[in-house]
Amino acid sequence: MKFKALYRKFLSNTITKLELEKLMDHFKNESEASLKHEIKEAFVSNQNQTEFTDEQHLERLRLQIINKIKEEQVVAQKNQRFIIPTYLRVAAVLVLISVVAYLFYPKNLPINPIKPGKNIALLEINGKKIFLDDKRESEIYRQTGISIIHHKNGSITYHINEGADSTEIVALQTIKTPRGGQYKITLSDGTKVMLNSESRLYFPAGFRGNTRSIKLDGEAYFEVAHQAKRPFIVDINGMQVKVLGTKFNVSNYPEDKGIKTTLLEGSVAIDYPGNNKTNLLKPNQQALFNKGGLTIADVDTEESAAWTNNLFLFNNVPFDVVMQKLARWYNIEVDYDSLPERNLYVKINRNVDMQKVLEMISLTTDVKFKLEGRKLSIEQ
């Protein structure tokens, strides 16, 4: 029996056990490209429609297979066995179910899409508030040797000129991003900082003395300009990250359950009240500091820095943590009591409408979302 006939019998719930096994074997033996083509053809012919042309939907089906296989691998490892044919059969069934789910899910999406976050922030300097976006290229501040240039790419750059007033230089500035915002800043020493949503950075216009010190609330990615004799210090609620020149990410959101410092390049030292030893991080390591102390572990740094590349990347991350990060970027409210207790594997562009992200999660899990205005919950 041909693939299309087996597929139609599956949809009509008239397929026999033997026929289902044949369908699974077909998926196991065909190439990925061939399967994609057959799924698409069967889907269209069965539903008599011609709208299934978005390759993103086929990619989501592939992700669903990966998610389920990863979940079963964990169980298999616990039971000390690894049976590949089981995963292939699960994958085959999941592909079919996913195609059917695609029929119904998009029809329930809201008419007005919820747009992703953008480059916006508020700069506070000497009692003056300046709104920042990515709409213009201009000098937005100049006083006693200090100038700030606003760029169209969603960033600002600080310059300290000769004759700058020392008092003005060391006075703290503040840049803060709202929910649904992010921004980049190049400090006067050349250090580049990318500030994530709902975050705040306290810093001087210029650095004087033997250190370069700033404070952070929220999350930021740093590319620190190297100065061998002047360490760069980031203070996060009393914990300090000390560097000379390196690339690292610091996050202190509620869902982090502490302060997370992830090192991509170079080296950093972690210090905190009551500490009596040097805690050094190596590349591809992450430090977590909370009431329980400091722990250091090897990690995949791609996940921690994904947001700086306009990506959501969650690898076996609890559902509620994923939703907290989505809520912050898309500026929505989430009913956390309705969320299931499970982990997610998600990789998607941060610049897409939120409905696209929810659609992917729905197609790679058994979860259905309910969105009313900007309030999100799970359909029970």
C-alpha positions as CSV (number, residue, x, y, z in Angstrom):
1,M,0.0,0.0,0.0
2,K,1.3,3.4,-0.9
3,F,2.3,6.1,1.6
4,K,-0.6,8.4,0.8
5,A,-3.1,5.6,1.4
6,L,-1.6,4.6,4.7
7,Y,-1.5,8.2,5.7
8,R,-5.2,8.7,5.0
9,K,-6.0,5.6,6.9
10,F,-4.0,7.0,9.8
11,L,-5.9,10.3,9.8
12,S,-9.3,8.5,9.6
13,N,-8.3,6.2,12.5
14,T,-8.9,3.0,10.3
15,I,-5.3,1.9,10.1
16,T,-4.4,-1.6,11.3
17,K,-1.5,-2.5,13.5
18,L,0.3,-4.1,10.5
19,E,-0.3,-1.0,8.4
20,L,1.0,1.3,11.1
21,E,4.2,-0.8,11.3
22,K,4.6,-0.5,7.5
23,L,4.1,3.3,7.8
24,M,6.8,3.4,10.5
25,D,9.1,1.3,8.4
26,H,8.6,3.7,5.5
27,F,9.7,6.6,7.6
28,K,12.7,4.7,8.8
29,N,13.9,3.8,5.3
30,E,13.3,7.0,3.4
31,S,15.7,10.0,3.3
32,E,14.8,13.2,5.2
33,A,14.3,15.2,1.9
34,S,12.0,12.5,0.5
35,L,10.0,12.3,3.7
36,K,9.5,16.1,3.8
37,H,8.2,16.0,0.2
38,E,5.8,13.0,0.9
39,I,4.5,14.6,4.1
40,K,3.7,17.8,2.3
41,E,2.0,16.0,-0.7
42,A,0.0,13.8,1.5
43,F,-1.1,16.7,3.8
44,V,-2.3,18.8,0.8
45,S,-4.0,16.0,-1.0
46,N,-5.8,14.8,2.1
47,Q,-7.1,18.3,3.1
48,N,-7.6,19.6,-0.4
49,Q,-5.7,22.8,0.4
50,T,-2.6,24.5,-1.1
51,E,-1.4,26.7,1.8
52,F,1.2,24.3,3.3
53,T,4.2,26.0,1.7
54,D,6.1,27.3,4.8
55,E,9.4,25.4,5.3
56,Q,9.4,26.6,8.9
57,H,6.5,24.2,9.7
58,L,8.5,21.2,8.4
59,E,11.5,22.4,10.5
60,R,9.2,22.4,13.6
61,L,8.2,18.8,12.9
62,R,11.9,17.9,12.8
63,L,12.4,19.7,16.1
64,Q,9.5,17.7,17.7
65,I,11.2,14.5,16.7
66,I,14.5,15.7,18.3
67,N,12.7,16.7,21.5
68,K,10.9,13.4,22.0
69,I,14.1,11.4,21.2
70,K,16.1,13.4,23.8
71,E,13.4,12.9,26.4
72,E,13.4,9.1,25.8
73,Q,17.2,9.0,25.8
74,V,17.2,10.3,29.4
75,V,14.8,7.5,30.4
76,A,16.8,5.0,28.5
77,Q,20.0,6.0,30.1
78,K,18.4,5.6,33.6
79,N,17.3,2.1,32.6
80,Q,20.8,1.5,31.1
81,R,19.5,0.6,27.6
82,F,19.4,2.3,24.3
83,I,17.0,0.9,21.6
84,I,17.2,2.9,18.4
85,P,14.2,1.4,16.7
86,T,11.9,2.6,19.5
87,Y,12.9,6.2,18.7
88,L,12.3,5.7,15.0
89,R,8.8,4.5,15.6
90,V,8.1,7.4,18.1
91,A,9.5,9.8,15.5
92,A,7.3,8.5,12.8
93,V,4.2,8.8,14.8
94,L,5.1,12.2,16.0
95,V,5.6,13.5,12.5
96,L,2.1,12.3,11.5
97,I,0.5,13.8,14.6
98,S,2.4,17.1,14.1
99,V,1.1,17.4,10.6
100,V,-2.5,16.9,11.8
101,A,-1.9,19.5,14.6
102,Y,-0.8,22.0,12.1
103,L,-4.2,21.9,10.6
104,F,-5.9,23.2,13.7
105,Y,-3.5,25.3,15.7
106,P,-2.9,28.3,13.4
107,K,-6.7,28.9,13.2
108,N,-6.7,29.7,16.9
109,L,-4.0,32.4,16.7
110,P,-5.0,36.0,17.6
111,I,-5.6,38.4,14.8
112,N,-3.2,41.0,16.2
113,P,0.3,39.6,16.4
114,I,2.4,40.4,19.4
115,K,5.6,41.8,18.1
116,P,9.1,41.0,19.5
117,G,11.2,43.4,21.6
118,K,13.2,46.1,20.0
119,N,16.2,48.5,20.5
120,I,14.8,50.9,23.1
121,A,16.2,52.3,26.4
122,L,16.2,55.3,28.7
123,L,19.5,57.1,29.5
124,E,19.7,59.2,32.7
125,I,22.6,61.6,32.9
126,N,23.0,64.6,35.2
127,G,19.2,64.7,35.9
128,K,18.4,64.6,32.2
129,K,16.4,61.7,30.7
130,I,17.1,60.8,27.0
131,F,15.0,58.2,25.2
132,L,17.1,55.9,23.0
133,D,16.0,53.9,20.0
134,D,17.5,53.0,16.6
135,K,15.9,55.8,14.4
136,R,18.7,58.4,14.1
137,E,22.4,59.0,14.0
138,S,23.3,62.1,16.1
139,E,25.2,63.5,19.0
140,I,22.6,63.4,21.9
141,Y,24.8,64.9,24.7
142,R,27.8,67.2,25.0
143,Q,29.1,68.9,28.1
144,T,32.5,69.7,29.6
145,G,34.4,67.3,27.4
146,I,31.9,64.5,27.4
147,S,30.0,63.5,24.2
148,I,27.5,60.7,23.5
149,I,26.8,59.5,20.0
150,H,23.5,57.8,19.2
151,H,23.6,55.2,16.4
152,K,21.0,53.8,14.1
153,N,21.9,50.2,15.0
154,G,20.5,50.7,18.5
155,S,23.5,51.7,20.4
156,I,25.3,54.7,21.9
157,T,29.1,55.5,22.2
158,Y,30.7,57.5,25.0
159,H,33.7,59.8,24.2
160,I,35.8,61.7,26.7
161,N,37.7,64.7,25.3
162,E,40.6,66.6,26.6
163,G,39.6,69.2,29.3
164,A,36.7,67.1,30.5
165,D,35.6,68.0,34.0
166,S,36.7,65.3,36.5
167,T,33.5,65.6,38.5
168,E,31.4,65.1,35.4
169,I,33.4,62.1,34.4
170,V,33.0,60.1,37.5
171,A,29.3,61.0,38.1
172,L,27.2,57.8,37.6
173,Q,25.0,57.5,34.6
174,T,22.1,55.0,34.2
175,I,20.8,53.2,31.2
176,K,17.8,51.0,31.6
177,T,15.8,48.8,29.2
178,P,12.1,48.1,29.7
179,R,10.3,44.8,29.2
180,G,10.5,44.2,25.4
181,G,13.7,46.3,25.0
182,Q,17.4,45.8,24.6
183,Y,20.3,48.2,23.9
184,K,24.0,48.4,23.2
185,I,26.5,50.8,24.7
186,T,30.2,51.4,24.1
187,L,31.8,52.8,27.2
188,S,34.6,55.4,27.1
189,D,37.3,52.7,27.6
190,G,36.1,50.8,24.5
191,T,34.2,48.1,26.4
192,K,31.1,47.0,24.6
193,V,28.0,46.1,26.6
194,M,24.7,44.6,25.4
195,L,21.8,45.1,27.8
196,N,18.9,42.6,27.8
197,S,15.3,43.4,28.6
198,E,14.3,44.8,32.0
199,S,17.9,45.5,32.9
200,R,19.8,48.5,34.3
201,L,23.5,49.5,34.1
202,Y,25.2,52.1,36.4
203,F,28.4,53.5,35.1
204,P,30.6,56.7,34.9
205,A,31.1,58.6,31.7
206,G,34.8,57.9,32.1
207,F,37.0,55.9,34.4
208,R,39.5,57.3,36.8
209,G,41.8,55.6,39.3
210,N,43.1,52.0,39.3
211,T,39.9,50.2,38.4
212,R,36.9,50.4,36.0
213,S,33.8,49.8,38.1
214,I,30.1,49.5,37.0
215,K,27.0,48.0,38.5
216,L,24.4,45.8,36.8
217,D,20.8,44.7,37.5
218,G,19.3,42.1,35.1
219,E,21.4,40.7,32.2
220,A,24.2,41.9,30.1
221,Y,26.9,40.6,27.7
222,F,30.3,42.2,28.0
223,E,33.3,42.5,25.6
224,V,35.8,44.2,27.9
225,A,38.6,46.3,26.4
226,H,41.9,45.0,27.7
227,Q,43.8,47.2,30.1
228,A,46.5,45.2,31.9
229,K,46.8,47.6,34.9
230,R,43.2,48.5,35.3
231,P,40.8,45.6,36.0
232,F,37.2,46.0,34.9
233,I,34.8,45.2,37.7
234,V,31.0,44.4,37.5
235,D,29.1,44.5,40.7
236,I,25.9,42.5,40.9
237,N,24.1,42.7,44.3
238,G,27.5,42.6,46.1
239,M,29.1,39.9,44.0
240,Q,31.9,41.1,41.8
241,V,33.3,39.9,38.5
242,K,36.8,41.1,37.9
243,V,38.4,41.0,34.5
244,L,41.2,42.6,32.4
245,G,39.9,41.9,29.0
246,T,37.4,39.1,28.0
247,K,33.9,38.2,26.8
248,F,31.3,37.0,29.3
249,N,27.6,37.1,30.1
250,V,26.1,38.0,33.5
251,S,22.4,37.3,34.4
252,N,20.6,38.1,37.6
253,Y,16.9,37.6,36.8
254,P,14.6,36.0,39.3
255,E,14.4,32.7,37.3
256,D,18.2,32.4,37.5
257,K,18.0,31.6,41.2
258,G,21.2,33.5,41.8
259,I,23.8,35.3,39.7
260,K,25.0,33.5,36.7
261,T,28.3,34.4,35.1
262,T,29.2,32.6,31.9
263,L,32.7,33.0,30.4
264,L,33.2,32.8,26.6
265,E,36.8,34.0,26.3
266,G,39.6,35.0,28.6
267,S,39.4,34.6,32.3
268,V,37.4,36.2,35.2
269,A,37.7,36.2,39.0
270,I,34.5,35.9,41.1
271,D,34.5,37.7,44.5
272,Y,31.8,38.1,47.1
273,P,31.3,39.0,50.7
274,G,32.9,36.5,53.1
275,N,35.0,35.0,50.3
276,N,38.6,34.2,51.3
277,K,39.9,32.6,48.1
278,T,40.3,33.3,44.4
279,N,37.6,31.8,42.2
280,L,38.7,31.8,38.6
281,L,36.5,30.9,35.6
282,K,37.8,29.3,32.5
283,P,36.2,29.6,29.0
284,N,33.0,27.5,28.7
285,Q,32.4,27.6,32.5
286,Q,29.6,29.1,34.4
287,A,29.5,30.3,38.0
288,L,26.2,30.4,40.0
289,F,26.3,32.5,43.2
290,N,23.3,32.4,45.6
291,K,22.7,31.9,49.3
292,G,24.2,28.4,49.0
293,G,27.5,29.9,48.0
294,L,29.4,29.7,44.7
295,T,29.3,26.7,42.3
296,I,31.3,26.4,39.0
297,A,30.3,24.0,36.2
298,D,31.2,23.4,32.5
299,V,28.5,24.6,30.2
300,D,27.6,25.2,26.5
301,T,28.1,28.9,26.3
302,E,26.1,29.1,23.1
303,E,22.9,29.0,25.1
304,S,23.9,31.8,27.5
305,A,24.9,34.1,24.7
306,A,22.2,33.1,22.2
307,W,20.1,36.2,23.0
308,T,23.0,38.5,21.8
309,N,22.6,36.8,18.4
310,N,18.8,37.3,18.3
311,L,18.1,33.7,19.2
312,F,16.1,31.9,21.8
313,L,18.0,28.8,22.7
314,F,16.7,26.6,25.5
315,N,18.3,23.1,26.0
316,N,16.3,21.1,28.5
317,V,15.1,24.2,30.3
318,P,12.1,24.2,32.7
319,F,8.8,25.3,31.0
320,D,8.3,28.2,33.5
321,V,11.8,29.5,33.0
322,V,11.3,29.6,29.2
323,M,8.0,31.4,29.7
324,Q,9.6,34.0,32.0
325,K,12.1,34.9,29.3
326,L,9.4,35.1,26.6
327,A,7.3,37.2,28.9
328,R,10.1,39.7,29.4
329,W,11.0,40.0,25.7
330,Y,7.4,40.2,24.4
331,N,6.1,42.2,27.4
332,I,3.2,39.8,28.2
333,E,1.7,38.4,31.4
334,V,1.8,34.6,31.9
335,D,-0.4,32.5,34.1
336,Y,2.4,30.4,35.6
337,D,0.0,28.2,37.7
338,S,-1.3,26.7,34.4
339,L,2.1,25.7,33.2
340,P,3.0,22.0,33.0
341,E,6.1,20.6,34.8
342,R,8.4,19.7,32.0
343,N,11.5,20.8,30.2
344,L,11.8,22.3,26.7
345,Y,14.2,22.2,23.8
346,V,13.6,25.4,21.7
347,K,15.7,27.2,19.1
348,I,14.0,30.1,17.3
349,N,14.7,33.7,16.1
350,R,13.9,36.4,18.7
351,N,12.8,38.7,16.0
352,V,9.6,36.8,15.1
353,D,6.1,37.5,16.4
354,M,5.4,35.7,19.6
355,Q,2.7,33.6,18.0
356,K,5.4,31.9,15.9
357,V,7.3,30.9,19.1
358,L,4.1,29.6,20.7
359,E,3.3,27.7,17.5
360,M,6.7,26.0,17.6
361,I,6.4,25.1,21.3
362,S,2.8,23.8,20.7
363,L,4.0,21.6,17.7
364,T,6.9,20.2,19.6
365,T,4.9,19.4,22.8
366,D,1.3,18.5,23.6
367,V,0.7,22.0,25.0
368,K,-2.0,24.4,23.6
369,F,-1.8,28.1,24.5
370,K,-4.6,30.5,25.1
371,L,-3.8,34.2,24.5
372,E,-6.2,36.9,25.6
373,G,-4.8,40.4,24.8
374,R,-1.4,40.2,26.4
375,K,-2.2,37.5,28.9
376,L,-1.1,34.0,28.2
377,S,-2.2,30.7,29.8
378,I,-2.3,27.0,29.0
379,E,-5.6,25.4,27.7
380,Q,-6.5,22.6,30.1
